[in-house]
Amino acid sequence: MKTKTLLFIATILWGIFLGFWFMNLLQSLKNPPLPQPEKSEGLRGVYDIDKNINEKTIDRYLQRNDVVYRDVRMLEDSATWENKGGTRNLEGFVEGFEVVPYAFLTEFPQAYIEQKASENVSGLYQWKTLFHLNEKGDYIANYQESLEILEYLFPKDKVIFLMCGAGWYANFTKQMLIALGWDASKIYNVGGYRNYEGDHAISTINNHGDHLTYDFWKVPYHNIDFDALTEL
Amino acid sequence: MKKIVVLLGVILCFITGCTPEKFQLDEEFYGTGVIKEISFEEFKELKNQNYLLFTFNNFCALAVPCEDIFKEFATTYHIDFLSMKFEEFKKTPLHKTVSFAPSVLIIHQWNIVAFLDSEKEEDLERFQDVEAFKTWLEKYVSLTKE
């Protein structure tokens, strides 16, 4: 009787062990290990675009449940990008990426504003943001809820893939998160949508011949209602 | 295998004493130093020409915008460039070789002789310094009309 009970318990434990092992196996098949973040060489390295996970390779890393995908452009940028031959509107995004504008997170560095002004690009977003930069370059919360919102949008327990138009806003966002305590080894700047070559682009453009309209309803977008927040 | 082929190429190059031969751009490109933007349709009209092609991304945000470097070079040395937005450039067969913007391509009779690679450390200075760009370009192209 005693032996039978022990055998029964051993079988149950063995079953539980096998169950866990099988679940882990399934999980690792779905989420194979990611290469560590590694800065590209050359000019793209200045943007801190990742050498391994970027516009060319991102398709291999989509639909993982251990990753959050964030595109940090605005739907409609307030800056005069058309003066450089660009456009203010979000023309498309990679499937699975959710849009959280960097401009709503914190203010642009002064050097960047001046540089853009020298290129005849003015009117960068300069209104309400979750954080501001002080003289020392530290990020200071503007609202009681600022950090909570940031942690919700960029969960610390997940790997974070950041994308924008060319890689620069994604770089700004990465630097901000790291400065606020996020783990640098879990944040990847995967580059710019304009360089994306994969099969998961979702275009928002509607070309009517003489003018364009944009299907922003396609975009998973995180708005921040600053008026509902408590100012510090 | 790829490494062996490259190695053999390099050895062959040493044996034959080959260096990239300088060539002239088409006469029209020794001009006033303008950067002329073209579309994909205009690109298709180009015939066997020798020229410099700058492809750019509107959101280039280097400390010194790279287009400023190429503009300064163009006006200093009176060499004209063609330029294409990267969206247009992607439609060309050149995109198979040059994956990312910005870049400057040296084109000799439809072939890419050399290009600035935004993923190469050695090319970074050439995007940011007129003299470094000139030194690189001079290896392939004669800067004065003969």
Interface residues (C-beta under 8 A of the other chain):
Chain A: S40 E41 G42 L43 R44 G45 V46 Y47 E55 K56 W81 K84 G85 G86 Y112 Q115 K116 S118 E119 C164 G165 A166 W168 G192 R194 N195 E197
Chain B: E37 N57 N58 F59 C60 A61 L62 A63 P65 C66 K85 F86 E87 S99 F100 A101 P102 D117 S118 E119 K120 E121 E122 D123 L124 F127
